[in-house]
């Protein structure tokens, strides 16, 4: 007997913990923000959001994480200033 372990096609991804570090999206948008990986890297380059690279054994590059509260703070700042950072 075969058991189907995949989620139903209309299921939602697990909720995002918005209280700390989150992984950069590999493709698509970061949930809750609508920001793409490119947009996030642009904000990282400007020093607007907090980020960390966590070393991963056996890999040249680490795992890129962003501090979700810093993203929300940036969005709040844009909202307060009429869409300007």
C-alpha positions as CSV (number, residue, x, y, z in Angstrom):
1,X,0.0,0.0,0.0
2,X,1.4,3.4,-1.0
3,X,1.0,6.4,1.3
4,X,1.0,9.9,-0.1
5,X,3.0,12.1,2.2
6,X,2.9,15.3,0.1
7,X,0.6,18.1,1.2
8,X,-2.6,18.7,-0.7
9,X,-2.2,21.1,-3.6
10,X,-4.2,23.9,-1.9
11,X,-2.3,23.7,1.4
12,X,-0.4,26.7,2.7
13,X,3.2,26.8,3.7
14,X,3.9,26.7,7.5
15,X,3.6,30.1,9.1
16,X,6.7,32.3,9.2
17,X,8.2,33.1,12.5
18,X,8.5,36.9,12.2
19,X,10.3,37.4,15.6
20,X,13.8,36.7,14.6
21,X,16.2,35.4,11.8
22,X,14.7,34.1,8.6
23,X,16.4,32.5,5.6
24,X,16.6,34.5,2.4
25,X,14.1,33.3,-0.2
26,X,15.8,31.1,-2.8
27,X,13.1,32.1,-5.4
28,X,10.0,34.1,-5.2
29,X,9.2,36.5,-2.4
30,X,9.8,36.6,1.3
31,X,6.4,35.9,2.9
32,X,4.8,38.8,4.6
33,X,6.8,41.4,2.7
34,X,6.5,40.8,-1.0
35,X,10.3,41.4,-1.3
36,X,12.4,39.4,-3.7
37,X,15.9,38.2,-3.0
38,X,17.3,41.0,-5.2
39,X,15.4,43.6,-3.3
40,X,16.6,42.3,0.0
41,X,20.2,42.2,-1.2
42,X,19.8,45.8,-2.3
43,X,18.7,46.8,1.2
44,X,21.5,44.8,2.7
45,X,24.1,46.6,0.5
46,X,22.6,50.0,1.7
47,X,22.9,48.8,5.4
48,X,19.2,49.2,5.9
49,X,18.4,45.7,7.2
50,X,20.4,43.4,9.5
51,X,21.9,40.2,8.0
52,X,24.2,37.3,8.9
53,X,26.0,34.6,7.0
54,X,26.1,31.3,9.0
55,X,28.9,29.0,8.0
56,X,27.9,25.6,6.7
57,X,30.3,22.7,6.8
58,X,31.5,21.5,3.4
59,X,30.2,24.6,1.6
60,X,32.1,27.6,0.3
61,X,29.3,30.0,1.2
62,X,27.3,30.2,4.3
63,X,23.6,30.4,4.8
64,X,22.3,34.0,4.4
65,X,19.8,35.0,7.1
66,X,18.0,38.3,7.6
67,X,16.6,39.8,10.8
68,X,12.9,40.0,10.1
69,X,12.2,42.8,12.6
70,X,14.7,45.0,10.6
71,X,12.7,44.4,7.4
72,X,9.4,45.3,9.2
73,X,11.1,48.4,10.6
74,X,12.2,49.5,7.1
75,X,8.6,49.0,5.8
76,X,7.2,51.0,8.7
77,X,9.7,53.8,8.1
78,X,8.6,53.9,4.4
79,X,5.0,54.0,5.4
80,X,5.5,56.8,7.8
81,X,7.5,58.9,5.3
82,X,5.0,58.5,2.4
83,X,6.7,55.7,0.7
84,X,10.3,57.1,1.0
85,X,12.9,55.4,3.2
